[in-house]
Amino acid sequence: MLVNQQGSVKQAELLPEEMLEIMFTYAAKISGENDLDRLLVLMAEMGRKWIQADRCTLWLLDEERKVIWTKVADGLERVEIPHPAGLAGHTILSGETVLVKDAYKDTRFNDAIDQQTGYQTKSVLCIPIRNFDGTIIGAYQAINKMTGTGAFSDLDVKHLQFAASYMGKSIQAALLHEELVETQKEIIFRLGEVGESRSQETGQHVKRVAKYSYLLARLYGLSENEASLIELASPMHDIGKVAIPDSILEKPGKLTSEEFDVIKTHTTTGYHIFKGSKRRILKIAAIIAHQHHERWDGKGYPNGLKAEEIHLYARITGLADVFDALASDRIYKKAWPLPKIIQLIQEEKGKQFDPLLADIFLAHIDQFVEIKERYTDVVKEDSI
């Protein structure tokens, strides 16, 4: 009786209808998946079941960093190895299909992962993965056949080649989607930096507010998706400052009441910049820009909203923005010590701030301080 690395009994060969069921089940899941990490996990699961391997991995090439990497399971970090290394690296470099019965007898095999995990690789099958124009972008690797003699067959090669041809297109689509999302994120942060640079703030301020807002949203109980949208939109909370005169924004002393009235207009200006958009992120940005200076007690601006009349997203970003403003040096003040900031948030709970959000924030203050320290302001040489 043959067993795998975990002691399970060897499997029987799949019937044609069983293979079709696996293919159609995973094709449906894969076709609607844009997240690259989750896509790699789904594809690995499909390959493992389809050719009955003990393990299956999709390795992708990162040419800039000279590594190949994979995502083996949700919730785990990426695994990286230098490129070209191992049988997967050889396949990516050469474009050749690799089929070996005993990996340890092949000089191309890299046993580093086996050494780290205690796993023992025996039979290996590696197929190159190509993108739309035929360029090799990775390798589909199956380890330890779970039927028959424990060695992969020519039929397994054909099956995995068929899967790889489909996977390459899906991976390329996910890579393009990821590039689009990352480009969108960068544009949003750049826009946020434009607003902050008008008042002599650094780009790190918008990053910190975004990270605080995401953390506070998750601690409040919002979903990963909703918290991520707030993280993306919050950097644009002060975009309306582009319309405020430098003489007011750069004034080191206390503002007059007239000057402060001008400052207040950045909320409505920011709102009008984004309000006409049909994009969800920009709709959220409009809400946050408009309401992040409203107060729980109704004494904020521009509309004197109070309590839950203020959108939750704006209440979250408003608290995050105040914390960072107090904890950072500004042109008109030095950073406050942490105990003084905590005292103010406690005193303003139910006044300036949503009391529940304030309690959550203070209960996890160490996590917010950690973000503050991770994204410290960089002092420019010409400012010294």
C-alpha positions in Angstrom: 0.0 0.0 0.0 1.4 3.4 -1.0 1.0 6.4 1.2 1.7 10.1 0.9 3.9 12.3 3.2 1.1 12.6 5.7 0.4 8.8 5.8 -2.7 8.9 3.6 -3.5 5.9 1.4 -2.7 6.2 -2.3 -5.6 7.2 -4.5 -7.3 5.4 -7.4 -7.1 7.0 -10.9 -9.9 9.5 -11.6 -12.7 8.6 -13.9 -13.2 11.0 -16.9 -16.4 12.4 -15.4 -14.6 13.1 -12.2 -11.9 15.0 -14.0 -14.6 17.1 -15.8 -16.3 17.9 -12.6 -13.0 19.2 -11.1 -12.3 21.2 -14.2 -15.7 22.9 -14.3 -15.9 23.5 -10.6 -12.5 25.3 -10.5 -13.0 27.0 -13.8 -16.1 28.7 -12.4 -14.2 29.9 -9.3 -11.1 31.0 -11.2 -13.1 33.0 -13.9 -14.5 35.4 -11.3 -11.3 35.8 -9.3 -9.1 39.0 -9.7 -7.0 38.6 -6.5 -3.7 37.1 -7.6 -2.9 35.4 -4.3 -6.3 33.7 -4.1 -6.1 32.8 -7.8 -2.8 31.0 -7.2 -4.2 29.0 -4.3 -7.3 28.0 -6.4 -5.1 27.0 -9.4 -2.8 24.9 -7.2 -5.8 23.1 -5.6 -7.2 22.4 -9.1 -3.9 21.0 -10.4 -3.4 18.9 -7.3 -6.8 17.2 -7.6 -6.8 17.0 -11.4 -3.6 15.0 -11.7 -3.7 13.6 -8.2 -0.5 15.0 -6.8 0.3 15.3 -3.1 1.2 19.0 -3.6 0.8 21.5 -6.5 2.3 25.0 -6.7 2.3 27.8 -9.1 5.6 29.7 -9.2 5.7 33.2 -10.7 8.7 35.0 -11.9 9.7 38.4 -10.5 12.4 39.5 -12.9 13.2 42.7 -11.2 14.0 41.0 -7.9 15.4 37.9 -9.5 13.2 35.5 -7.5 10.3 33.1 -8.1 7.5 33.2 -5.6 4.3 31.4 -4.7 1.3 31.7 -2.4 0.7 28.2 -1.0 -2.4 29.0 1.2 -4.7 31.9 2.3 -3.4 33.7 5.4 0.3 32.6 4.8 3.1 34.8 3.5 4.5 34.3 0.1 7.3 31.8 -0.4 10.3 33.0 -2.4 13.4 31.4 -3.7 16.2 32.8 -5.9 15.8 32.5 -9.7 16.8 30.4 -11.4 16.8 27.7 -8.7 15.4 24.2 -8.5 13.3 22.4 -11.1 10.7 25.2 -11.3 13.4 27.7 -11.9 14.8 25.5 -14.7 11.4 25.2 -16.4 10.9 29.0 -16.3 14.4 29.7 -17.6 14.4 27.0 -20.3 10.8 26.7 -21.2 11.2 22.9 -20.9 8.7 20.5 -19.2 10.4 18.7 -16.4 9.4 15.1 -15.5 11.4 13.3 -12.9 10.8 10.2 -10.8 13.3 10.9 -8.1 14.1 14.6 -7.4 17.1 13.8 -5.3 18.8 12.1 -8.2 18.4 15.2 -10.3 21.2 17.8 -10.0 18.7 20.6 -10.8 16.6 19.9 -7.7 16.8 22.4 -4.9 16.0 20.8 -1.5 15.9 24.0 0.5 12.2 23.9 1.1 12.3 20.2 2.0 15.0 21.0 4.5 12.9 23.8 6.1 9.6 21.8 6.2 10.7 18.2 6.7 8.8 17.2 3.6 10.4 14.8 1.1 10.0 15.4 -2.5 10.1 12.4 -4.9 8.4 12.7 -8.2 8.1 16.1 -9.8 6.3 17.5 -12.9 6.9 21.1 -14.0 5.1 22.9 -16.8 6.0 26.4 -18.0 3.2 29.0 -17.8 3.0 31.6 -20.6 1.1 34.9 -20.9 -0.9 36.2 -23.8 2.1 36.8 -26.0 3.8 33.5 -25.2 6.3 34.9 -22.7 7.1 32.5 -19.8 5.8 34.1 -16.5 6.0 31.1 -14.2 5.8 27.3 -13.7 3.1 24.9 -12.7 4.8 22.4 -10.4 3.2 19.1 -9.1 5.0 17.0 -6.5 4.6 13.3 -5.6 2.0 11.5 -7.7 -0.6 9.8 -5.5 -1.6 6.9 -7.8 0.0 3.9 -9.3 3.8 3.8 -8.9 4.0 7.3 -7.6 5.5 8.7 -10.8 3.8 11.2 -13.1 2.9 10.0 -16.6 2.9 11.5 -20.1 -0.9 11.8 -19.7 -0.4 13.9 -16.5 1.9 16.1 -18.6 -0.9 16.7 -21.2 -3.4 17.4 -18.5 -1.2 19.9 -16.7 -0.2 21.5 -20.0 -3.9 22.1 -20.8 -4.4 23.6 -17.3 -1.3 25.7 -17.7 -2.5 27.2 -21.0 -5.7 28.3 -19.2 -4.0 29.5 -16.1 -1.6 31.7 -18.0 -4.4 33.8 -19.4 -6.1 34.0 -16.0 -2.9 35.0 -14.2 -2.1 37.6 -16.8 -5.6 39.1 -16.3 -5.1 39.1 -12.6 -1.6 40.8 -13.0 -3.2 43.5 -15.2 -6.0 44.0 -12.6 -3.4 44.2 -9.8 -1.4 46.8 -11.8 -4.6 48.8 -12.4 -5.5 48.7 -8.7 -1.9 49.7 -7.6 -1.9 52.5 -10.2 -5.2 53.7 -8.8 -3.9 53.6 -5.3 -0.8 55.6 -6.2 -2.9 58.3 -8.0 -5.1 58.6 -5.0 -2.2 59.0 -2.6 -0.6 61.5 -5.0 -3.8 63.5 -5.0 -3.8 63.4 -1.2 -0.2 64.5 -1.0 -1.1 67.5 -3.3 -3.7 68.7 -0.7 -1.4 68.2 2.2 1.7 69.8 0.6 -0.3 73.0 0.4 -0.3 73.2 4.2 3.3 72.0 4.5 2.4 68.5 5.5 4.3 65.4 4.3 3.1 62.5 2.2 3.6 60.4 5.3 0.6 62.2 6.9 -1.8 60.8 4.3 -0.3 57.3 4.6 -0.7 57.4 8.3 -4.3 58.6 8.2 -5.1 55.9 5.7 -3.5 53.2 7.9 -5.2 54.5 11.1 -8.5 54.7 9.3 -8.2 51.1 8.0 -7.3 49.8 11.4 -10.0 51.6 13.2 -12.6 50.5 10.7 -11.6 46.8 11.1 -11.5 47.2 14.9 -15.0 48.7 14.7 -16.2 45.6 12.9 -16.3 46.6 9.3 -15.4 44.1 6.6 -12.0 43.9 4.9 -13.5 45.2 1.7 -15.2 48.2 3.4 -12.1 49.0 5.5 -10.0 48.9 2.4 -12.3 51.4 0.6 -11.9 53.8 3.6 -8.2 53.3 3.5 -8.1 54.2 -0.2 -10.5 57.2 0.1 -9.2 58.8 3.3 -5.9 60.2 1.8 -8.1 62.7 -0.1 -9.7 64.2 3.0 -7.9 67.5 2.6 -7.8 67.7 -1.2 -9.9 70.9 -0.9 -6.8 72.7 0.5 -5.7 73.2 -3.1 -8.0 76.2 -3.2 -6.8 77.8 0.0 -4.3 80.8 -0.3 -0.7 80.1 0.8 -0.8 83.1 3.0 -3.4 81.3 5.2 -2.1 77.8 4.9 1.5 78.7 5.7 0.7 81.2 8.5 2.8 80.1 11.5 0.6 82.0 14.1 -3.0 81.8 15.1 -5.6 82.4 12.4 -8.1 85.2 12.6 -11.8 84.2 12.5 -12.0 85.4 8.9 -9.0 83.2 7.9 -10.4 80.2 9.7 -13.6 80.7 7.8 -11.6 80.4 4.6 -9.9 77.3 5.9 -13.3 75.7 6.5 -14.1 75.9 2.8 -11.7 73.1 2.0 -14.3 70.6 3.1 -16.9 71.8 0.6 -14.3 72.3 -2.1 -13.1 68.7 -1.6 -16.7 67.5 -1.7 -17.4 69.3 -5.0 -14.3 67.8 -6.6 -15.5 64.2 -6.1 -19.3 64.4 -5.7 -20.1 63.9 -9.4 -18.1 60.7 -9.7 -19.8 57.3 -10.2 -16.8 55.5 -8.7 -17.4 54.1 -5.3 -14.0 55.1 -3.9 -14.5 58.7 -5.1 -18.0 58.8 -3.7 -16.6 57.8 -0.3 -13.8 60.4 -0.8 -16.5 63.1 -1.3 -18.2 62.1 2.0 -15.0 62.0 4.0 -13.7 65.3 2.5 -17.1 67.0 3.3 -17.7 65.7 6.8 -14.3 64.9 8.5 -14.5 68.1 10.5 -18.0 67.6 11.7 -18.3 66.9 15.5 -20.4 64.4 17.4 -21.9 67.3 19.5 -22.9 69.2 16.3 -20.4 72.0 16.7 -18.3 71.1 13.7 -18.3 72.3 10.2 -19.4 72.9 7.4 -23.0 71.8 8.2 -23.1 71.3 12.0 -24.0 67.6 11.7 -24.1 65.7 14.9 -23.9 62.1 16.1 -24.9 59.5 13.5 -25.9 62.3 11.1 -22.2 62.2 10.3 -21.2 59.3 8.1 -19.3 56.6 9.8 -16.5 56.8 7.3 -16.0 60.5 8.1 -16.2 59.9 11.9 -13.4 57.3 11.5 -11.2 59.4 9.3 -11.8 62.5 11.4 -10.5 60.8 14.6 -7.5 59.4 12.6 -6.7 62.9 11.2 -6.9 64.6 14.6 -4.7 61.9 16.2 -2.0 62.4 13.5 -2.2 66.2 13.7 -1.7 66.1 17.4 1.1 63.5 17.3 3.1 65.3 14.5 5.0 68.5 14.2 3.2 71.2 12.3 4.2 74.6 11.1 2.3 76.2 14.0 3.1 73.7 16.8 5.3 70.8 18.1 4.0 67.3 18.4 2.0 66.6 21.6 3.2 63.8 24.0 1.1 60.7 23.9 -0.4 61.0 27.4 -1.7 64.5 26.5 -3.2 63.2 23.3 -4.9 60.3 25.2 -6.3 62.8 27.7 -7.7 65.0 24.9 -9.4 62.0 23.2 -10.9 60.9 26.5 -12.2 64.5 27.2 -13.6 64.9 23.7 -15.4 61.5 23.7 -19.0 62.2 23.0 -18.1 65.8 22.2 -15.8 66.0 19.2 -15.5 62.2 18.7 -17.9 59.3 18.3 -17.7 57.8 21.8 -17.6 54.2 20.6 -14.8 54.9 18.1 -12.9 56.9 20.8 -13.1 53.9 23.2 -11.9 51.5 20.5 -9.1 53.8 19.5 -7.8 54.2 23.1 -8.2 50.5 23.8 -5.8 49.8 20.9 -3.6 52.9 21.1 -0.4 50.8 20.9 -1.3 49.7 17.4 -1.9 53.2 16.2 1.4 54.4 17.8 3.1 51.5 15.9 1.7 52.8 12.6 2.9 56.4 13.5 6.4 55.1 14.2 6.4 53.0 11.0 5.6 55.9 8.7 7.7 58.7 10.3 8.1 62.0 8.6 11.3 62.4 6.5 13.0 65.8 7.2 14.2 67.4 3.9 17.8 68.7 3.9 16.7 72.1 2.7 14.5 72.5 5.8 17.3 72.0 8.3 
